[in-house]
Amino acid sequence: MSRLQKWSCNCLLLAVAAVPLMAAPNDPVDGSNAAATNSAPAAASPLNPAGPAVGSSNIAALLGVLVNKGVLAPSEAKAIESSPPASEFQALVEALARKGLVTASDLSAVAAPPPQPVASAAVPVAASLATPEPSPAPQVAPTPPAKPEGPKVVAAIAPLRVLPVDPPKKDGLKAAFTLGPVKMTPYGFLKATAVYDSSQPNGDDMPFPGLFLNNTGFATSTGPTKDPEFHVKARAARIGANFEFPDISPKITLTGRMEGDFEGNFTEVDNRDVSSIRSSQFSFRLGWMRSDYAASDQTDIYFEGGQDWTLFGSSALPNILETTALGYWYGDIYERSPQFQFGLVQKLGTSSSNFKLSPTFAIMMPTSSEIEKLGSLGVTAQLAQAEREGADSGRPELEGRLALQFQLDKAPGVAPAQIIFSGVDGRRTSIVPNSAYCTKPATCGAGLTPANYVAAFPGGFTASSSIYGVQGAVQLPTRWFTLVASVYRGGDLRFFFGGQVDSYATDTSGLSNIVGGANSTATGYNSGFATLDGGPLAAAGGAVLGCNVNVASAALCPKGNVVVAPQRAIRTFGGFVNLGLPLSRWFNADPKGHNAGWQLFLHMGKDQVPKGDLSYAGYTANANTLSPLPLLMGKLTAATLYYKLNPYITFGFEQSIYATRLVPGATYMIAGQPSNEWQDHRTEFGPIFSF
C-alpha cells in the first residue's frame, strides 16, 4: 500500500475518533441526549486506552470511504459493521493494525479523557459572578536536549576518496558560518614532522627518484658517504573550505570547494633569501564549483568546472604519512588539473548492498612534462615541462572514469567499496620555427642545415607524441581490514608522476644524416632544433630531421626523403597495494576512549619502464643521450602507525624504504662503492592537528 493511502487512512481514523471529543456535552452528535451520551463510557482498547465512543453512523461512513480507497475489502467492512455497536470502532482499529496502517502512536492525539458530565449541584449566584483569582502557572524545569548517542563500535578504516561517488545532498552542508546566503565550512590540518633519510643526495625534504640532480646535470655519486640528512618540516599545512549555494529549485544542488597549502612556492626576494627554507608561500590546490540535478530518486546528473583531482590515477590513493610526494614515481599516479567534468550517478536497485554506478568524462587542461627541462631553469622550464607542448597540440586532454560503488561489508561503521577504471588520452607537440635552422657558418660552425633540408620544410616543422594511460583500482573496506590497490599502464605519464621521470624520446632508427640546428657538429649528431618552448637541453631528446635513405651526406639526400624523426612516448607500468588494519576495532576498544584511534598501514608500490624502451637502439643515439633516462624502476615499501588521541590530534610514525634501480650494467657510486640500486631508509614522525 502506498504511503499516501496510509496517510489518508490515519487522517480519516483520527478525524472520526476525535468527533465526540470536540462535541459539547449538551450537543450530542448521534441524535441522543447529553445524559445518555455521558452515561455510556467508551470502551478502552490497546491502541486507544481512552476509548472515545464513536457512533455507528460514523463507522459506517468511514468504512465506505476505506472500501472506496482500497484500504479494506468489502467483506472486511461487512464483518466490522456486523460487530456489536460498542465494538465496531475496536474491530476497525484492529483490522487497520493488522495491515500495518496504524499504531498506538498514531492514535495518541485522540487519547484524551472523555468529557466529564456537568455537575448538578447549584452554585451560589454571588460565587458564580465573582472573578476567580488566577492560579499560578506551574514551574516546569526545561528538559535539556538529549545528547546524540555516540558510536557503539570503532569505525573501520575509510579509504582516501578525493573523488567521491555519492552526490551532495541539498542543504546537507553543516555550515560553520554563512556569507550572505552561502554556507561555508572550513577544514584543514597542520602537520609537523621530523625526518631522517639514510641517503638524500638531492637535498629534498621529501622522497625523490635517484636522479641526484645538481647544477651540472645528471650525476650518480653520493660522495664519500651515503649523504644522510635530517629535516624538520611544517610546510605540509593545508586549509580549505566547502561551500553550498542556494537555488530555488529543490532538484538542484550547488556546491564548491577552495583549497590550498604551503608545500611549495619558496620566495626569492632579498629579505627572504637566507630564510627561504622556512618561508614557503600559500599555493593553489583545488578550486571548483559543481551543479547536481536530481533527475529522479535514482539518478543524479552533474557538471563541475575548476581545478580538481584528475579522473585518471587520482581515484585511488594510499594512506601514508609522507604527503608531499605521496609515493609518486614509486607506484602512485595522481594529479590536480583544471577541467570541465560531466558525470552521472545512477542507483541500481534498492537492495541493502546499495549499488551505484558513476560514469564520468572530463575535458582537461592539455599537459606535457617532457624530459628536456631537467634542472632549475625558472619559469621557462615550468612552462616547457607542464604546459607549452601540451597546449601546442591544439586539443584538450581527455579523461574518463567508471566507478561502481557497493556495500561489501554491512557491519556498522564500514564505508562502501569501489571498483574503478579510468583512462587518459592526450598529445604533446613541439614547434620548430624556420628561424631555428642553422644556415650561417659564422654562428653555426661546421654543422649547417643543408639547403635540401630547409627546402623540405621551409616554414619549420612540428614533432609530436601521444600521452595515454589506463588504470584499474579497488577500494575494499571491511570491519577487519581495508585494501586499496591500483595498477596502471601507459606512455608519457611524467605529468602523473609515472615513468621514472621519462616523457618521450626521438626515434632515429632507420634514418641517416641526422640534423638538428645550432648545436650541429661535423658528424651531424646533435640534440635537436630549438623549439618555441625554449629549446631543449643538450642531448635530451629534441626534434630532429633525417634522411630515410642511406646516402653519403645530408646534402645528397633528396628533398622528398627528408623526414621529421618520429617522437614516441616512453612506456611505463606499475601500481601499489595499501593495506589498512584497524587495530582498535580488532581489540574492541571503547569508541569514546583514548584507545579508539590505533591504525596500522602496510604499503608496497612500484613504477617501472619496460626494458625494451631502455635498450631500443633508436633511442640511444642522436638527441637521446638522456632520453630515456637510465632509471629502470622505483620501489617503495612502508609501514605507517597512527594514534588518534581525539578527533583533532593524531600522531604518526612511518618507516619506509625508497629505492631506484638502474638499467642492467649501469651503476651508482654510493659512498664510493658501485651499486645498481640506490636506497633511502626514511624515518618520519610527527603530530597532525586537524579541523
Secondary structure, DSSP 8 states (H G I E B T S, - for coil): --HHHHHHHHHHHHHHHHHHHHS-TTS-SSSS-HHHHHHS-----SS-TT-----HHHHHHHHHHHHHTTSS-HHHHHHHHTS-GGGHHHHHHHHHHHTTS--TGGGGGG----------S---HHHHHS---------------------SS--------SS-SS---TT----SEEETTEEEEEEEEEE-EEEEES--TT--SS---TT-EETTEE--B-TTS---EEEEE-TT-EEEEEEEE--S-TTEEEEEEEEEE-SS-B---TTTTTTGGG-B--EEEEEEEEEEEE-SSSEEEEEEEEEEE-HHHHTS----S-TTTTTTTTT----EEEEEEEEEEEEE-SSTT-EEEEEEEEEE------GGG-S--HHHHHHHHHTHHHHTTSS-EEEEEEEEEE-S--STT---EEEEEEEEEEEEEEEEEGGGS---HHHHTT----HHHHHHSTTEEEEEEEEEEEEEEEEEE-SS-EEEEEEEEEES-GGGT-STT--EEE--TT-EEEE-STT--TT---S-B--TTS---TTS--B-EEESS--SSGGGS-GGGEEE--EEE-EEEEEEEEEEE-HHHHTT--TTSTTS-EEEEEEEEEEE--HHHHH-GGGSSSS-TTSS-SEEEEEEEEEEEEEEEETTEEEEEEEEEEEEEE-TT--EEETTEEESEEEEEEEEEEEEEE-
